[in-house]
Amino acid sequence: MVKIRLSRYGTKKRPFYKMVVADSRFARNGRFIEKIGYFNPITQGGKSSQLKIDLKRVEYWINQGAQMSDKTKKLVQLFNKKENIL
């Protein structure tokens, strides 16, 4: 099964996540099919871009049958809301 999920990068206590499309059989930080965005919960120096998602690719993968994790669903909804305001 193909899943859209977060892959953790960064150092200890400084997480950085990439939103990836991956086969559910592979490890969290293992092989993935495509990177479709990122999420930085800890911004440095007042950077405003802590969440970026390619919504067209998310829609494409959902139409292909990919399942989203709970956290990615929330992040996509937040990003949609943020994009509609701007």
PDB file of N, CA, C and O in Angstrom:
ATOM      1  N   MET A   1       0.844  -1.179   0.000  1.00  0.00           N
ATOM      2  CA  MET A   1       0.000   0.000   0.000  1.00  0.00           C
ATOM      3  C   MET A   1       0.890   1.243   0.000  1.00  0.00           C
ATOM      4  O   MET A   1       1.904   1.290   0.697  1.00  0.00           O
ATOM      5  N   VAL A   2       0.513   2.222  -0.765  1.00  0.00           N
ATOM      6  CA  VAL A   2       1.255   3.484  -0.850  1.00  0.00           C
ATOM      7  C   VAL A   2       0.678   4.459   0.174  1.00  0.00           C
ATOM      8  O   VAL A   2      -0.538   4.613   0.294  1.00  0.00           O
ATOM      9  N   LYS A   3       1.577   5.112   0.909  1.00  0.00           N
ATOM     10  CA  LYS A   3       1.155   6.046   1.945  1.00  0.00           C
ATOM     11  C   LYS A   3       1.842   7.392   1.760  1.00  0.00           C
ATOM     12  O   LYS A   3       2.969   7.471   1.270  1.00  0.00           O
ATOM     13  N   ILE A   4       1.149   8.440   2.159  1.00  0.00           N
ATOM     14  CA  ILE A   4       1.734   9.774   2.234  1.00  0.00           C
ATOM     15  C   ILE A   4       1.997  10.008   3.716  1.00  0.00           C
ATOM     16  O   ILE A   4       1.072  10.030   4.528  1.00  0.00           O
ATOM     17  N   ARG A   5       3.266  10.182   4.057  1.00  0.00           N
ATOM     18  CA  ARG A   5       3.633  10.290   5.464  1.00  0.00           C
ATOM     19  C   ARG A   5       4.831  11.209   5.644  1.00  0.00           C
ATOM     20  O   ARG A   5       5.436  11.667   4.675  1.00  0.00           O
ATOM     21  N   LEU A   6       5.164  11.472   6.914  1.00  0.00           N
ATOM     22  CA  LEU A   6       6.292  12.318   7.243  1.00  0.00           C
ATOM     23  C   LEU A   6       7.521  11.459   7.511  1.00  0.00           C
ATOM     24  O   LEU A   6       7.439  10.399   8.132  1.00  0.00           O
ATOM     25  N   SER A   7       8.655  11.940   7.031  1.00  0.00           N
ATOM     26  CA  SER A   7       9.937  11.289   7.258  1.00  0.00           C
ATOM     27  C   SER A   7      10.789  12.260   8.068  1.00  0.00           C
ATOM     28  O   SER A   7      10.963  13.412   7.669  1.00  0.00           O
ATOM     29  N   ARG A   8      11.324  11.803   9.205  1.00  0.00           N
ATOM     30  CA  ARG A   8      12.008  12.712  10.133  1.00  0.00           C
ATOM     31  C   ARG A   8      13.483  12.864   9.792  1.00  0.00           C
ATOM     32  O   ARG A   8      14.195  11.885   9.568  1.00  0.00           O
ATOM     33  N   TYR A   9      13.919  14.109   9.758  1.00  0.00           N
ATOM     34  CA  TYR A   9      15.322  14.449   9.546  1.00  0.00           C
ATOM     35  C   TYR A   9      15.708  15.457  10.613  1.00  0.00           C
ATOM     36  O   TYR A   9      14.899  15.756  11.491  1.00  0.00           O
ATOM     37  N   GLY A  10      16.903  15.982  10.563  1.00  0.00           N
ATOM     38  CA  GLY A  10      17.355  16.947  11.550  1.00  0.00           C
ATOM     39  C   GLY A  10      18.156  16.260  12.635  1.00  0.00           C
ATOM     40  O   GLY A  10      18.468  15.073  12.542  1.00  0.00           O
ATOM     41  N   THR A  11      18.481  17.017  13.657  1.00  0.00           N
ATOM     42  CA  THR A  11      19.284  16.490  14.751  1.00  0.00           C
ATOM     43  C   THR A  11      18.412  16.262  15.975  1.00  0.00           C
ATOM     44  O   THR A  11      17.202  16.491  15.955  1.00  0.00           O
ATOM     45  N   LYS A  12      19.049  15.814  17.022  1.00  0.00           N
ATOM     46  CA  LYS A  12      18.352  15.565  18.271  1.00  0.00           C
ATOM     47  C   LYS A  12      17.717  16.867  18.776  1.00  0.00           C
ATOM     48  O   LYS A  12      18.394  17.889  18.895  1.00  0.00           O
ATOM     49  N   LYS A  13      16.450  16.820  19.063  1.00  0.00           N
ATOM     50  CA  LYS A  13      15.651  17.950  19.565  1.00  0.00           C
ATOM     51  C   LYS A  13      15.517  19.097  18.568  1.00  0.00           C
ATOM     52  O   LYS A  13      15.095  20.188  18.953  1.00  0.00           O
ATOM     53  N   ARG A  14      15.865  18.884  17.298  1.00  0.00           N
ATOM     54  CA  ARG A  14      15.692  19.880  16.229  1.00  0.00           C
ATOM     55  C   ARG A  14      15.094  19.176  15.015  1.00  0.00           C
ATOM     56  O   ARG A  14      15.771  19.046  13.995  1.00  0.00           O
ATOM     57  N   PRO A  15      13.850  18.718  15.094  1.00  0.00           N
ATOM     58  CA  PRO A  15      13.295  17.925  13.993  1.00  0.00           C
ATOM     59  C   PRO A  15      12.980  18.758  12.749  1.00  0.00           C
ATOM     60  O   PRO A  15      12.696  19.954  12.819  1.00  0.00           O
ATOM     61  N   PHE A  16      13.044  18.079  11.626  1.00  0.00           N
ATOM     62  CA  PHE A  16      12.656  18.620  10.326  1.00  0.00           C
ATOM     63  C   PHE A  16      12.040  17.455   9.578  1.00  0.00           C
ATOM     64  O   PHE A  16      12.629  16.376   9.520  1.00  0.00           O
ATOM     65  N   TYR A  17      10.866  17.656   9.005  1.00  0.00           N
ATOM     66  CA  TYR A  17      10.152  16.555   8.367  1.00  0.00           C
ATOM     67  C   TYR A  17       9.991  16.802   6.878  1.00  0.00           C
ATOM     68  O   TYR A  17       9.717  17.922   6.449  1.00  0.00           O
ATOM     69  N   LYS A  18      10.165  15.746   6.095  1.00  0.00           N
ATOM     70  CA  LYS A  18       9.843  15.778   4.674  1.00  0.00           C
ATOM     71  C   LYS A  18       8.566  14.984   4.485  1.00  0.00           C
ATOM     72  O   LYS A  18       8.420  13.893   5.035  1.00  0.00           O
ATOM     73  N   MET A  19       7.639  15.529   3.707  1.00  0.00           N
ATOM     74  CA  MET A  19       6.423  14.805   3.390  1.00  0.00           C
ATOM     75  C   MET A  19       6.712  13.981   2.140  1.00  0.00           C
ATOM     76  O   MET A  19       7.044  14.528   1.089  1.00  0.00           O
ATOM     77  N   VAL A  20       6.586  12.666   2.263  1.00  0.00           N
ATOM     78  CA  VAL A  20       6.964  11.771   1.177  1.00  0.00           C
ATOM     79  C   VAL A  20       5.835  10.804   0.857  1.00  0.00           C
ATOM     80  O   VAL A  20       4.956  10.539   1.677  1.00  0.00           O
ATOM     81  N   VAL A  21       5.892  10.287  -0.366  1.00  0.00           N
ATOM     82  CA  VAL A  21       5.021   9.198  -0.795  1.00  0.00           C
ATOM     83  C   VAL A  21       5.889   7.956  -0.769  1.00  0.00           C
ATOM     84  O   VAL A  21       6.915   7.901  -1.447  1.00  0.00           O
ATOM     85  N   ALA A  22       5.486   6.953   0.012  1.00  0.00           N
ATOM     86  CA  ALA A  22       6.321   5.769   0.181  1.00  0.00           C
ATOM     87  C   ALA A  22       5.459   4.517   0.288  1.00  0.00           C
ATOM     88  O   ALA A  22       4.278   4.575   0.629  1.00  0.00           O
ATOM     89  N   ASP A  23       6.080   3.398  -0.011  1.00  0.00           N
ATOM     90  CA  ASP A  23       5.446   2.101   0.202  1.00  0.00           C
ATOM     91  C   ASP A  23       5.412   1.857   1.704  1.00  0.00           C
ATOM     92  O   ASP A  23       6.400   2.118   2.390  1.00  0.00           O
ATOM     93  N   SER A  24       4.309   1.367   2.222  1.00  0.00           N
ATOM     94  CA  SER A  24       4.162   1.200   3.667  1.00  0.00           C
ATOM     95  C   SER A  24       5.095   0.140   4.231  1.00  0.00           C
ATOM     96  O   SER A  24       5.296   0.088   5.444  1.00  0.00           O
ATOM     97  N   ARG A  25       5.670  -0.705   3.386  1.00  0.00           N
ATOM     98  CA  ARG A  25       6.565  -1.757   3.869  1.00  0.00           C
ATOM     99  C   ARG A  25       7.965  -1.239   4.184  1.00  0.00           C
ATOM    100  O   ARG A  25       8.732  -1.923   4.861  1.00  0.00           O
ATOM    101  N   PHE A  26       8.309  -0.056   3.711  1.00  0.00           N
ATOM    102  CA  PHE A  26       9.638   0.481   3.947  1.00  0.00           C
ATOM    103  C   PHE A  26       9.685   1.281   5.245  1.00  0.00           C
ATOM    104  O   PHE A  26       8.656   1.738   5.741  1.00  0.00           O
ATOM    105  N   ALA A  27      10.885   1.444   5.785  1.00  0.00           N
ATOM    106  CA  ALA A  27      11.078   2.147   7.051  1.00  0.00           C
ATOM    107  C   ALA A  27      10.692   3.621   6.931  1.00  0.00           C
ATOM    108  O   ALA A  27      10.595   4.163   5.830  1.00  0.00           O
ATOM    109  N   ARG A  28      10.475   4.249   8.064  1.00  0.00           N
ATOM    110  CA  ARG A  28      10.044   5.650   8.099  1.00  0.00           C
ATOM    111  C   ARG A  28      11.005   6.560   7.341  1.00  0.00           C
ATOM    112  O   ARG A  28      10.570   7.410   6.564  1.00  0.00           O
ATOM    113  N   ASN A  29      12.290   6.393   7.558  1.00  0.00           N
ATOM    114  CA  ASN A  29      13.286   7.214   6.883  1.00  0.00           C
ATOM    115  C   ASN A  29      13.937   6.469   5.731  1.00  0.00           C
ATOM    116  O   ASN A  29      15.007   6.861   5.266  1.00  0.00           O
ATOM    117  N   GLY A  30      13.316   5.418   5.274  1.00  0.00           N
ATOM    118  CA  GLY A  30      13.885   4.605   4.205  1.00  0.00           C
ATOM    119  C   GLY A  30      13.536   5.119   2.827  1.00  0.00           C
ATOM    120  O   GLY A  30      13.319   6.312   2.618  1.00  0.00           O
ATOM    121  N   ARG A  31      13.488   4.192   1.898  1.00  0.00           N
ATOM    122  CA  ARG A  31      13.242   4.528   0.502  1.00  0.00           C
ATOM    123  C   ARG A  31      11.836   5.099   0.316  1.00  0.00           C
ATOM    124  O   ARG A  31      10.878   4.643   0.940  1.00  0.00           O
ATOM    125  N   PHE A  32      11.733   6.100  -0.549  1.00  0.00           N
ATOM    126  CA  PHE A  32      10.431   6.692  -0.849  1.00  0.00           C
ATOM    127  C   PHE A  32      10.303   6.894  -2.353  1.00  0.00           C
ATOM    128  O   PHE A  32      11.293   6.858  -3.084  1.00  0.00           O
ATOM    129  N   ILE A  33       9.075   7.105  -2.802  1.00  0.00           N
ATOM    130  CA  ILE A  33       8.785   7.268  -4.224  1.00  0.00           C
ATOM    131  C   ILE A  33       8.997   8.715  -4.653  1.00  0.00           C
ATOM    132  O   ILE A  33       9.647   8.987  -5.662  1.00  0.00           O
ATOM    133  N   GLU A  34       8.439   9.642  -3.870  1.00  0.00           N
ATOM    134  CA  GLU A  34       8.503  11.054  -4.250  1.00  0.00           C
ATOM    135  C   GLU A  34       8.413  11.936  -3.004  1.00  0.00           C
ATOM    136  O   GLU A  34       7.681  11.623  -2.064  1.00  0.00           O
ATOM    137  N   LYS A  35       9.155  13.031  -3.005  1.00  0.00           N
ATOM    138  CA  LYS A  35       9.064  14.042  -1.950  1.00  0.00           C
ATOM    139  C   LYS A  35       8.079  15.102  -2.423  1.00  0.00           C
ATOM    140  O   LYS A  35       8.241  15.657  -3.509  1.00  0.00           O
ATOM    141  N   ILE A  36       7.054  15.388  -1.614  1.00  0.00           N
ATOM    142  CA  ILE A  36       6.019  16.326  -2.043  1.00  0.00           C
ATOM    143  C   ILE A  36       5.908  17.555  -1.147  1.00  0.00           C
ATOM    144  O   ILE A  36       5.043  18.401  -1.373  1.00  0.00           O
ATOM    145  N   GLY A  37       6.766  17.670  -0.136  1.00  0.00           N
ATOM    146  CA  GLY A  37       6.720  18.849   0.704  1.00  0.00           C
ATOM    147  C   GLY A  37       7.609  18.705   1.918  1.00  0.00           C
ATOM    148  O   GLY A  37       8.334  17.721   2.067  1.00  0.00           O
ATOM    149  N   TYR A  38       7.541  19.709   2.790  1.00  0.00           N
ATOM    150  CA  TYR A  38       8.298  19.663   4.034  1.00  0.00           C
ATOM    151  C   TYR A  38       7.547  20.386   5.135  1.00  0.00           C
ATOM    152  O   TYR A  38       6.641  21.180   4.879  1.00  0.00           O
ATOM    153  N   PHE A  39       7.943  20.095   6.367  1.00  0.00           N
ATOM    154  CA  PHE A  39       7.355  20.716   7.555  1.00  0.00           C
ATOM    155  C   PHE A  39       8.462  20.935   8.558  1.00  0.00           C
ATOM    156  O   PHE A  39       9.138  19.991   8.966  1.00  0.00           O
ATOM    157  N   ASN A  40       8.651  22.200   8.962  1.00  0.00           N
ATOM    158  CA  ASN A  40       9.665  22.553   9.942  1.00  0.00           C
ATOM    159  C   ASN A  40       8.958  23.111  11.176  1.00  0.00           C
ATOM    160  O   ASN A  40       8.570  24.280  11.179  1.00  0.00           O
ATOM    161  N   PRO A  41       8.780  22.303  12.227  1.00  0.00           N
ATOM    162  CA  PRO A  41       8.055  22.792  13.404  1.00  0.00           C
ATOM    163  C   PRO A  41       8.824  23.834  14.204  1.00  0.00           C
ATOM    164  O   PRO A  41       8.232  24.582  14.982  1.00  0.00           O
ATOM    165  N   ILE A  42      10.141  23.886  14.018  1.00  0.00           N
ATOM    166  CA  ILE A  42      10.975  24.847  14.745  1.00  0.00           C
ATOM    167  C   ILE A  42      11.637  25.762  13.729  1.00  0.00           C
ATOM    168  O   ILE A  42      12.632  25.385  13.109  1.00  0.00           O
ATOM    169  N   THR A  43      11.097  26.960  13.552  1.00  0.00           N
ATOM    170  CA  THR A  43      11.688  27.892  12.599  1.00  0.00           C
ATOM    171  C   THR A  43      12.811  28.656  13.260  1.00  0.00           C
ATOM    172  O   THR A  43      12.774  28.923  14.462  1.00  0.00           O
ATOM    173  N   GLN A  44      13.814  29.007  12.468  1.00  0.00           N
ATOM    174  CA  GLN A  44      14.981  29.719  12.990  1.00  0.00           C
ATOM    175  C   GLN A  44      14.993  31.147  12.457  1.00  0.00           C
ATOM    176  O   GLN A  44      14.813  31.361  11.258  1.00  0.00           O
ATOM    177  N   GLY A  45      15.197  32.092  13.305  1.00  0.00           N
ATOM    178  CA  GLY A  45      15.371  33.477  12.893  1.00  0.00           C
ATOM    179  C   GLY A  45      14.159  34.107  12.242  1.00  0.00           C
ATOM    180  O   GLY A  45      14.316  34.996  11.406  1.00  0.00           O
ATOM    181  N   GLY A  46      12.965  33.685  12.590  1.00  0.00           N
ATOM    182  CA  GLY A  46      11.756  34.308  12.072  1.00  0.00           C
ATOM    183  C   GLY A  46      11.398  33.922  10.649  1.00  0.00           C
ATOM    184  O   GLY A  46      10.683  34.666   9.977  1.00  0.00           O
ATOM    185  N   LYS A  47      11.875  32.778  10.171  1.00  0.00           N
ATOM    186  CA  LYS A  47      11.468  32.324   8.837  1.00  0.00           C
ATOM    187  C   LYS A  47       9.971  32.054   8.847  1.00  0.00           C
ATOM    188  O   LYS A  47       9.449  31.441   9.779  1.00  0.00           O
ATOM    189  N   SER A  48       9.294  32.507   7.822  1.00  0.00           N
ATOM    190  CA  SER A  48       7.848  32.329   7.790  1.00  0.00           C
ATOM    191  C   SER A  48       7.437  31.046   7.071  1.00  0.00           C
ATOM    192  O   SER A  48       6.304  30.588   7.220  1.00  0.00           O
ATOM    193  N   SER A  49       8.341  30.470   6.301  1.00  0.00           N
ATOM    194  CA  SER A  49       7.989  29.292   5.513  1.00  0.00           C
ATOM    195  C   SER A  49       8.349  28.021   6.266  1.00  0.00           C
ATOM    196  O   SER A  49       9.423  27.455   6.061  1.00  0.00           O
ATOM    197  N   GLN A  50       7.459  27.577   7.131  1.00  0.00           N
ATOM    198  CA  GLN A  50       7.723  26.356   7.865  1.00  0.00           C
ATOM    199  C   GLN A  50       6.920  25.169   7.330  1.00  0.00           C
ATOM    200  O   GLN A  50       7.113  24.039   7.779  1.00  0.00           O
ATOM    201  N   LEU A  51       6.025  25.418   6.378  1.00  0.00           N
ATOM    202  CA  LEU A  51       5.220  24.352   5.797  1.00  0.00           C
ATOM    203  C   LEU A  51       5.062  24.616   4.307  1.00  0.00           C
ATOM    204  O   LEU A  51       4.599  25.685   3.908  1.00  0.00           O
ATOM    205  N   LYS A  52       5.444  23.647   3.488  1.00  0.00           N
ATOM    206  CA  LYS A  52       5.282  23.765   2.048  1.00  0.00           C
ATOM    207  C   LYS A  52       4.862  22.405   1.507  1.00  0.00           C
ATOM    208  O   LYS A  52       5.497  21.388   1.787  1.00  0.00           O
ATOM    209  N   ILE A  53       3.777  22.399   0.723  1.00  0.00           N
ATOM    210  CA  ILE A  53       3.236  21.157   0.178  1.00  0.00           C
ATOM    211  C   ILE A  53       2.836  21.402  -1.270  1.00  0.00           C
ATOM    212  O   ILE A  53       2.258  22.440  -1.592  1.00  0.00           O
ATOM    213  N   ASP A  54       3.143  20.448  -2.141  1.00  0.00           N
ATOM    214  CA  ASP A  54       2.704  20.488  -3.534  1.00  0.00           C
ATOM    215  C   ASP A  54       1.338  19.806  -3.596  1.00  0.00           C
ATOM    216  O   ASP A  54       1.248  18.583  -3.695  1.00  0.00           O
ATOM    217  N   LEU A  55       0.266  20.621  -3.537  1.00  0.00           N
ATOM    218  CA  LEU A  55      -1.092  20.087  -3.455  1.00  0.00           C
ATOM    219  C   LEU A  55      -1.505  19.310  -4.705  1.00  0.00           C
ATOM    220  O   LEU A  55      -2.303  18.377  -4.617  1.00  0.00           O
ATOM    221  N   LYS A  56      -0.972  19.684  -5.859  1.00  0.00           N
ATOM    222  CA  LYS A  56      -1.296  18.950  -7.086  1.00  0.00           C
ATOM    223  C   LYS A  56      -0.803  17.513  -7.011  1.00  0.00           C
ATOM    224  O   LYS A  56      -1.492  16.588  -7.441  1.00  0.00           O
ATOM    225  N   ARG A  57       0.402  17.330  -6.459  1.00  0.00           N
ATOM    226  CA  ARG A  57       0.959  15.980  -6.335  1.00  0.00           C
ATOM    227  C   ARG A  57       0.222  15.181  -5.257  1.00  0.00           C
ATOM    228  O   ARG A  57       0.039  13.972  -5.397  1.00  0.00           O
ATOM    229  N   VAL A  58      -0.199  15.853  -4.182  1.00  0.00           N
ATOM    230  CA  VAL A  58      -0.978  15.171  -3.144  1.00  0.00           C
ATOM    231  C   VAL A  58      -2.283  14.660  -3.746  1.00  0.00           C
ATOM    232  O   VAL A  58      -2.672  13.514  -3.522  1.00  0.00           O
ATOM    233  N   GLU A  59      -2.952  15.514  -4.507  1.00  0.00           N
ATOM    234  CA  GLU A  59      -4.207  15.124  -5.149  1.00  0.00           C
ATOM    235  C   GLU A  59      -3.979  13.973  -6.126  1.00  0.00           C
ATOM    236  O   GLU A  59      -4.783  13.042  -6.186  1.00  0.00           O
ATOM    237  N   TYR A  60      -2.898  14.029  -6.883  1.00  0.00           N
ATOM    238  CA  TYR A  60      -2.576  12.959  -7.837  1.00  0.00           C
ATOM    239  C   TYR A  60      -2.409  11.630  -7.110  1.00  0.00           C
ATOM    240  O   TYR A  60      -2.977  10.620  -7.526  1.00  0.00           O
ATOM    241  N   TRP A  61      -1.636  11.623  -6.031  1.00  0.00           N
ATOM    242  CA  TRP A  61      -1.378  10.369  -5.330  1.00  0.00           C
ATOM    243  C   TRP A  61      -2.621   9.844  -4.627  1.00  0.00           C
ATOM    244  O   TRP A  61      -2.800   8.630  -4.534  1.00  0.00           O
ATOM    245  N   ILE A  62      -3.474  10.715  -4.135  1.00  0.00           N
ATOM    246  CA  ILE A  62      -4.722  10.266  -3.518  1.00  0.00           C
ATOM    247  C   ILE A  62      -5.615   9.622  -4.576  1.00  0.00           C
ATOM    248  O   ILE A  62      -6.261   8.608  -4.314  1.00  0.00           O
ATOM    249  N   ASN A  63      -5.652  10.214  -5.776  1.00  0.00           N
ATOM    250  CA  ASN A  63      -6.429   9.618  -6.869  1.00  0.00           C
ATOM    251  C   ASN A  63      -5.863   8.269  -7.300  1.00  0.00           C
ATOM    252  O   ASN A  63      -6.595   7.426  -7.818  1.00  0.00           O
ATOM    253  N   GLN A  64      -4.552   8.059  -7.085  1.00  0.00           N
ATOM    254  CA  GLN A  64      -3.929   6.772  -7.411  1.00  0.00           C
ATOM    255  C   GLN A  64      -4.141   5.739  -6.305  1.00  0.00           C
ATOM    256  O   GLN A  64      -3.764   4.578  -6.467  1.00  0.00           O
ATOM    257  N   GLY A  65      -4.740   6.146  -5.182  1.00  0.00           N
ATOM    258  CA  GLY A  65      -5.057   5.208  -4.112  1.00  0.00           C
ATOM    259  C   GLY A  65      -4.167   5.308  -2.889  1.00  0.00           C
ATOM    260  O   GLY A  65      -4.226   4.440  -2.018  1.00  0.00           O
ATOM    261  N   ALA A  66      -3.350   6.336  -2.800  1.00  0.00           N
ATOM    262  CA  ALA A  66      -2.474   6.493  -1.637  1.00  0.00           C
ATOM    263  C   ALA A  66      -3.285   6.894  -0.411  1.00  0.00           C
ATOM    264  O   ALA A  66      -4.270   7.625  -0.519  1.00  0.00           O
ATOM    265  N   GLN A  67      -2.866   6.414   0.750  1.00  0.00           N
ATOM    266  CA  GLN A  67      -3.507   6.752   2.014  1.00  0.00           C
ATOM    267  C   GLN A  67      -2.636   7.766   2.750  1.00  0.00           C
ATOM    268  O   GLN A  67      -1.409   7.670   2.729  1.00  0.00           O
ATOM    269  N   MET A  68      -3.271   8.729   3.397  1.00  0.00           N
ATOM    270  CA  MET A  68      -2.527   9.747   4.148  1.00  0.00           C
ATOM    271  C   MET A  68      -2.518   9.379   5.626  1.00  0.00           C
ATOM    272  O   MET A  68      -3.498   8.848   6.148  1.00  0.00           O
ATOM    273  N   SER A  69      -1.400   9.667   6.298  1.00  0.00           N
ATOM    274  CA  SER A  69      -1.350   9.479   7.745  1.00  0.00           C
ATOM    275  C   SER A  69      -2.160  10.597   8.396  1.00  0.00           C
ATOM    276  O   SER A  69      -2.503  11.586   7.747  1.00  0.00           O
ATOM    277  N   ASP A  70      -2.461  10.432   9.676  1.00  0.00           N
ATOM    278  CA  ASP A  70      -3.285  11.422  10.382  1.00  0.00           C
ATOM    279  C   ASP A  70      -2.621  12.798  10.406  1.00  0.00           C
ATOM    280  O   ASP A  70      -3.280  13.810  10.167  1.00  0.00           O
ATOM    281  N   LYS A  71      -1.332  12.837  10.690  1.00  0.00           N
ATOM    282  CA  LYS A  71      -0.619  14.117  10.770  1.00  0.00           C
ATOM    283  C   LYS A  71      -0.557  14.804   9.406  1.00  0.00           C
ATOM    284  O   LYS A  71      -0.698  16.025   9.328  1.00  0.00           O
ATOM    285  N   THR A  72      -0.349  14.042   8.336  1.00  0.00           N
ATOM    286  CA  THR A  72      -0.297  14.672   7.013  1.00  0.00           C
ATOM    287  C   THR A  72      -1.666  15.209   6.610  1.00  0.00           C
ATOM    288  O   THR A  72      -1.742  16.237   5.938  1.00  0.00           O
ATOM    289  N   LYS A  73      -2.737  14.546   7.001  1.00  0.00           N
ATOM    290  CA  LYS A  73      -4.082  15.074   6.732  1.00  0.00           C
ATOM    291  C   LYS A  73      -4.259  16.440   7.381  1.00  0.00           C
ATOM    292  O   LYS A  73      -4.761  17.376   6.759  1.00  0.00           O
ATOM    293  N   LYS A  74      -3.840  16.543   8.646  1.00  0.00           N
ATOM    294  CA  LYS A  74      -3.977  17.809   9.365  1.00  0.00           C
ATOM    295  C   LYS A  74      -3.117  18.900   8.736  1.00  0.00           C
ATOM    296  O   LYS A  74      -3.544  20.049   8.626  1.00  0.00           O
ATOM    297  N   LEU A  75      -1.896  18.533   8.322  1.00  0.00           N
ATOM    298  CA  LEU A  75      -1.010  19.523   7.710  1.00  0.00           C
ATOM    299  C   LEU A  75      -1.533  19.993   6.354  1.00  0.00           C
ATOM    300  O   LEU A  75      -1.427  21.175   6.028  1.00  0.00           O
ATOM    301  N   VAL A  76      -2.089  19.092   5.573  1.00  0.00           N
ATOM    302  CA  VAL A  76      -2.646  19.474   4.262  1.00  0.00           C
ATOM    303  C   VAL A  76      -3.852  20.387   4.458  1.00  0.00           C
ATOM    304  O   VAL A  76      -4.010  21.361   3.722  1.00  0.00           O
ATOM    305  N   GLN A  77      -4.699  20.092   5.429  1.00  0.00           N
ATOM    306  CA  GLN A  77      -5.842  20.962   5.707  1.00  0.00           C
ATOM    307  C   GLN A  77      -5.380  22.342   6.162  1.00  0.00           C
ATOM    308  O   GLN A  77      -5.942  23.355   5.746  1.00  0.00           O
ATOM    309  N   LEU A  78      -4.362  22.385   7.009  1.00  0.00           N
ATOM    310  CA  LEU A  78      -3.811  23.658   7.473  1.00  0.00           C
ATOM    311  C   LEU A  78      -3.217  24.442   6.315  1.00  0.00           C
ATOM    312  O   LEU A  78      -3.413  25.654   6.226  1.00  0.00           O
ATOM    313  N   PHE A  79      -2.493  23.770   5.428  1.00  0.00           N
ATOM    314  CA  PHE A  79      -1.884  24.431   4.278  1.00  0.00           C
ATOM    315  C   PHE A  79      -2.951  24.943   3.325  1.00  0.00           C
ATOM    316  O   PHE A  79      -2.813  26.041   2.786  1.00  0.00           O
ATOM    317  N   ASN A  80      -4.019  24.168   3.102  1.00  0.00           N
ATOM    318  CA  ASN A  80      -5.142  24.606   2.256  1.00  0.00           C
ATOM    319  C   ASN A  80      -5.774  25.872   2.806  1.00  0.00           C
ATOM    320  O   ASN A  80      -6.039  26.822   2.069  1.00  0.00           O
ATOM    321  N   LYS A  81      -6.011  25.873   4.115  1.00  0.00           N
ATOM    322  CA  LYS A  81      -6.619  27.033   4.756  1.00  0.00           C
ATOM    323  C   LYS A  81      -5.717  28.254   4.622  1.00  0.00           C
ATOM    324  O   LYS A  81      -6.189  29.359   4.354  1.00  0.00           O
ATOM    325  N   LYS A  82      -4.416  28.048   4.810  1.00  0.00           N
ATOM    326  CA  LYS A  82      -3.435  29.126   4.728  1.00  0.00           C
ATOM    327  C   LYS A  82      -3.355  29.681   3.319  1.00  0.00           C
ATOM    328  O   LYS A  82      -3.254  30.896   3.148  1.00  0.00           O
ATOM    329  N   GLU A  83      -3.396  28.821   2.296  1.00  0.00           N
ATOM    330  CA  GLU A  83      -3.319  29.243   0.894  1.00  0.00           C
ATOM    331  C   GLU A  83      -4.577  29.994   0.470  1.00  0.00           C
ATOM    332  O   GLU A  83      -4.495  30.939  -0.314  1.00  0.00           O
ATOM    333  N   ASN A  84      -5.729  29.588   0.974  1.00  0.00           N
ATOM    334  CA  ASN A  84      -6.980  30.255   0.601  1.00  0.00           C
ATOM    335  C   ASN A  84      -7.078  31.656   1.188  1.00  0.00           C
ATOM    336  O   ASN A  84      -7.736  32.525   0.615  1.00  0.00           O
ATOM    337  N   ILE A  85      -6.432  31.881   2.321  1.00  0.00           N
ATOM    338  CA  ILE A  85      -6.443  33.210   2.947  1.00  0.00           C
ATOM    339  C   ILE A  85      -5.599  34.180   2.129  1.00  0.00           C
ATOM    340  O   ILE A  85      -5.980  35.334   1.936  1.00  0.00           O
ATOM    341  N   LEU A  86      -4.451  33.706   1.648  1.00  0.00           N
ATOM    342  CA  LEU A  86      -3.561  34.581   0.883  1.00  0.00           C
ATOM    343  C   LEU A  86      -4.105  34.796  -0.458  1.00  0.00           C
ATOM    344  O   LEU A  86      -3.502  35.506  -1.262  1.00  0.00           O
TER     345      LEU A  86
END
